[in-house]
Amino acid sequence: MVNPYLSLLVGALGAAMIGLLGAWIQSKREHARWVRQHRLDAYVTFLNVTENATSRHNRPASDDDAEALDQFSDALNTLRMVGPDNVFNAAWDYWGSLMEYASAGWPKKTRRAAGLPPAPERSPDESLAILLKERQWFVDEAQRAVGISYRR
């Protein structure tokens, strides 16, 4: 004959194990949701910072430039922390293309004083096309990282 206390103990342990498994699964889901939301916020912030930088294209330097660089640094650091490497690399390349595009029309003396390499042998239209391609690459990688599917 089976001891009723043993049956009760096995049932209680089984229920506890199922409860722990359910809590663990819920914890994983919550963590994935948290990561996804923080990644999405970081990607949108980075796009906003770069769009603001693009809107100031070829304007004289001002105190706003230092603030813009701080915002960019914050956004890029956040991408480094919460995003996968492929998104960070796409963001870095996009930023580099943006800086190239923004400074392409600067005179040689100004470029030298700013510590920039000589202007690339590209027309403004070519620089803009590269900039837009890099931006799209960043957007594609960011969408992939947060699981947003899209059609083209």
Buried (B, 14 or more C-beta within 10 A) or exposed (E): EEEEEEEEEEEEEEEEEEEEEEEEEEEEEEEEEEBBEBBBEBBEBBBEBBEBBBEBBEEEEEEEEEEBEEBBEBBBEBBBEBBEEBBBBBBBBBBEBBBBBBBBEBEEEEBEEEEBEEBEEBEEEEBBBBBEEBBEBBBBBBBBBBEEEEEE
